[in-house]
Amino acid sequence: MSDAPNPTAALIVIGNEVLSGRTQDANLRYLATRLGEIGMPLREARVIPDVAEVIVATVNELRARFDHVFTTGGIGPTHDDITSECVAAAFGVPWEPHPEAWAKMAASYQPGDFNAARQRMATMPRGASLIETTVTIAPGFSIGNVHVMAGVPRVMQAQFESLAPRLPRGRPIVARAVHAARLPEGRIAEGLTAIQARFPTLDIGSYPYYREGGGGVAIVAKGTDAEVAERAIAEVTALMTALGALPVAGEPPPA
C-alpha cells in the first residue's frame, strides 16, 4: 500500500426537511463508514437548506478544500429539488438534458408519462457522468470531484455502491475500542491526553455513555495502522486499570 496521504471527503446533506426535523438523515453514518472502509476519511459534513446560493457556495467551498465531495438530496422531480441545477451553476456549465439519462428515462415510461417533472431528473450539468443503479431509473451523477446522489437512503446506498469502484482508494480506516463502566471522563482525561500525544497519527475519541445504574466511558482509536491503534488501546486499557476500573474490549453494548 502506498504511503501517500489518504484522499479526503466531505458530505453535503441538502434539504429543508432535514433542517426542520421532519426527516432524520440516515446517510451520514452509512457514507462515513463506507468511505472509511475504502480509505477516504470523511472530514466534514454539512446540512444546508434548499436555497440556491447556499448550495452553490457550499459546493464551491468544499470541492476546493477536499479531494471528493458527496451530496445527498434534492435531485427528485419537484420544484424544491434544485441540487442538480445548482451544481451546474457552481461549475459554471449549462444545465441541460443529459443524452444518455434522457433516452433511458424516456424509454422507461409509457408514452406521455415522461413529463416535465420527470425530465428534470434527466437534466444535469454539461459533462456529468451518470451514477446508475438497478434500484431506480433516475440516476445520480458526478462532475469533477463532486458526486450527487439521492436523499432516499436505499437509493443513495445503491448509488454509492455503484460509484465506489471508480473512487480512489487509500489505506482503510480501522478502529479499536475499549470501555469501562463507572469511570467518569474527568478521571481519564489527563492520561488520555498524554496517550493521544504519543500516537499523533490516530484520532482517539472519548465517548461517555449512560446506563441504568451508572455510566461509563468508551475510548476509540481510529487510524490507518491496526497495530498502532491496538498499541494505543492497550495503553488506554492499562490507564483504566490503574484508575481502578475494569476495562472491556470493544464498544459498550447498546442501552
N, C-alpha and C positions, 0 to 999 in steps of 0.2 A: 504494500500500500504506500502511495506517495506521502511524503511529509509535508506537502503543500497544505496551506490552510483550508479547512472545510469551506465550501460555498455557504453563504448565509441567506436567510429568507425572512420575509415579513408577510404578514397577513392583514388584509383589509376586509372587515366584515361590513357589508353595506346594507342598510335597511332601517327605516324608521321603526319598523315593528320590533326590531331588536332593542333599540334605544328606549322604546316605550315600555318594554317589559312584556308585550303581548306574546312575543316569540322568544323562547330561550335558545340561544345559539348552541348548537351541538357540534359545530365544525372545528372549533379551535383545538379541542383536545385530540380529535382524530388527526388533524393535519400536523400538530406538533409532534405527536407520536410517530407518524409515518415519516415525516421529514427527518426526525432524529434517526430513524432506522436506516435511512439512505445516506446519512451523513451530511445533511443540510439543516443545521440547527435553526429553529425559529427564534429570531432575536427580538422581534417586535410584533405586536398585534394592535390594531385599532378598530373601533366600532364607530362608524360615521353614518350620517343621515343620507337620504336620497336627495341630496342637494348638489346640483351640477358643479358649482365652483369648488365645493368641498372635495368632491370626488376627484376632479381634475388636479387640484393642488396636492392632494394626498398621494395620488398615483405618481405624480412627477417627483414629489419629495422622496418617496420611499424607493422608487426604481433607481434613483441616483445614489442611494445610500446602501442598498442591499443587492446581492447578486441576482436574487429572484424575488418577485412579488406575486402573491396569490390573492385573488379577490373572490369573495363569495357573495351571492345575492345580486338581484337587480337585472337579470337577463331574461325575464319572462315576457309575456305579451301585453302587459298593461301599461298605463300611462306613467306609472311611477318606476317602471323598470328602465332606468336610464344609464346603467353602468356601461353598456357597450358603446353608446354614442359619446359618453364622457371619456372613455379610454381613447377613442379616436381623436377627440379634441386634445387630450394630453399628449398624444404622439404627433399632433399636427397633420393628420391624414384624413381623407374623406371617410365618412360613414356611409357605406354603400352595400347593396346586395352582394353577398359572397356567392360566387357562381356555384360552387360545389354544394354548399349548405342549402342554397335556394332550390337547386334541382332536386336534391334528395328530399327536402321537406315538401316541396310541391307534389312530388310523386307519391308521398305517403298519405295524402289526404284525398278524399273524394272530390270530384270536380266542384269548384265553388267554395270548398271549405278552407282552402289556403287563403284566408282573408288577410286584411291589412294588419290585424293584431298579431297573427302568427308570422306574417312576413317580417315583423320586427325581429324575431328570433333568428332569422337568416340574414340579418343586416349587421355588418361588422366593420371594424376598421380595415381599410385597404391594406392588404399584405398579411392579414391574420391567417394563422394555420389552425385547423379545427382540432378540438378535443372531443372525440366521438365515443359513444358508448352504446351498448345494446339496451340500456335502461330507458332511454328517451331518444327520439329522433332529433330533438333540438340540441345542438352541440354547444360546448364552451369553445374558447379559443385562446391562442397565445399570440402575442405580438411583442417582439423584443424579449425582454426578461419579465414580462407581465403575463400571468396566466389567469384567465377569467372563467370562473365556474359558477354553477348554480348554488342557491342557498339551501335548497331542499337536501337534507343530509344524505339520503340514499343516492340521489343523483350526483351530488358533489363527490361522494366517495368513489362512485364508479368513474367519474371524470378524472379524479386524481389518479386512480389506478391505471387508467388508460394513458395518462400523461407521464407517469412515473418512469417508465423505461427510457424516456427521452431526456430526463433531467440528469445533470451531472451528479456524480457520487463523491462523497468524502468518507472519512472514517466514521462508521456508525457510532452514535452516541449510546454509551452504556451507563447503567445506573446501579449502584449498590446502596443498600439501606440497612439501618438498624434502629430499633425503637426501644423505649423503656417507659414503663408505667410509673406514675408518681414521681417523675423527675421534671421539675419546672425548668423552663428555658433559661431563666435567670441564673440558675446554678451551673449550667453548662456553657453559658455564653463566652466567658473568658477563655476557657480551654479550647472551645471550638474555634475562636478567632485565631488562636495560635496554630491549630491544625490547618485551617484554611491557608495561613501564611506559608506553611511548609509544603502545600500542594497547590501552587498557583495555577496549574493547568486544569484544575477541577472547579466546578461550581458546587459548593457544599451548602445545602439549604437546611434550615431548621424549621420543623413544622409541628407546632403543638396540636394535640388532639384532646378531646374531652369525651369521657365515657361515664356512665352511671357508676358512682363510687370513686371517681377521681380521674384525673387526666394524665397525660404524659407527653413525650416529645419523640418525634421521628427525625432522624438525620439522613439525608440522601446526598450522595456524592455522584455527580454526573460528569462525564468526560469521554474522551475517545480511547482511553487506555484502561482496559479492565483491571490489569494488575495494579496500576496506580490507584484506581478507585477502591480496590479491595484493601490496599495498604492504609488508605485514609480511613476507611470504615473500621479497620482493625484498631487504629488509634482512637477513634471515637468510642468504640466498644470498651477499650481499656479505660478511657476517661469516665465513661458512665459507671463502670465497675468501681473505680476509685472513689466515686461520689456516693457509693452505697446502693446504686441501682442494680437491677437485674436485666441487662440488655438482651434483646431477642432479635435475631437476624431478620431482615426484611421489613416491609411496611406493616403497620398495625392492621388487624382485621377491621372490616367495616363496622361502623357503630350499629 
